[in-house]
Amino acid sequence: MTIIVHTKNAKSLLDAINNKIEKEELKTWEIRKNSKDQILYNHTPEQWSNTALFKPLNHEKGLELRINWWTGKEPDEATKGYILGRFTEILMVHFRKYFDFLETR
């Protein structure tokens, strides 16, 4: 599952997300890094932590946030859907001024 964020300035959006997470203003999200030192967004409540993480990627329309997981433990579709919904919520509530619209797949 992915979220495509249609924006003219993906870097500003990405910087704003990282900044809010680092300042702990998004209390249930943290930045994790994979073995390639790439950023992943982890939803920290015990029920969801380390199950499905969003990896930000460049996209022709702006920013893509693709669900990833640690090796061998692919989450079920319901878990992916819950995590996608929660991240969509923070985008709509905290970062609405940074994009035109969202697309989920």
N, C-alpha and C positions, 0 to 999 in steps of 0.2 A: 504494500500500500504506500501511496505517496501523497504529498500535498504539493501542488504547484502554486507558487505565489507569484502572481502577475505584478511585477514591479519594474520601474525604470531604474531603481537603484538598490540592487540586491545587497551590495556591500554595506550600505547604511542600515538596512534591515538586519542583516546578520550581526553587525556591530552592536546594534541596539539590543538584540536578543541576548548576545553574549554578555553585554554590560549588565543587564537586569539580572541575569542568572548569577554572575559573579558577585554582584552587590546583594544577593539573596533577596531580591525583591519578588522573584518568582519562587516562592518558598518550597514548592514541590518539584522543582527541576534542578538538575545539576549537569555540568559539563563533564563528560568522561572522554577518554581517549583510547583508541584502539591501538593495535600493535604497530600501525603505520603512523601513529601520532596524529590521526585525524579526529576532529571533534565529533562527538555524538551527544545527543541530548537524552538524558535518562530521567524518567518520571520516578521520583524517589519513594512514594508510599510503598510500604513493604509488599503489598499485593502485586505491584507493577514493576518494582525496581529490577533492572537488568533483564527484563523479559523482552521488550521491544523498544529500541532506541532510535531516535531520528538522526540521520546523517545529512547535513546540509551539503548540497551540490549545486554547481552552476547549472543554469537551465536557459535555453534560448528566450524564454518568456520572463526570466527573473531568477527565482530561487526554487530549487526542488528540495523537499525534505522527504527522504526515503527511509522507510522502516528497515532497520538492521537488527541483528541479534548476535549473540556470542555463538561461536561454533557449536553445531550439533543440537541446539535447543530452539528450533524455529517455533515461535508462538502460534497458537491457533488463530483463526480469523477473528474470533470474538475479541481476543486480547488485542490484536492489532487494531481493530476498530475502536476499542475503548481508548487506546493510547492516541490514535489519530484524532479522535474527538476531543480529547483533553488538550492536545497541542493546537488544534484548530481554535479552540476556545481562547487560549492565551493570545494567539495571533489577533483574533477579533477584538478582544478586550484591551490589550496593551499596545498593539502595533498597527492598528487600523490605518493610521495616517501614512504608513510606509508602502501601501500596495493598493492596487485597483480592485482586484478580486482574487479569490482562492478557487482552486480546482482540486478535487480529491479523486483518487483512482485506487 
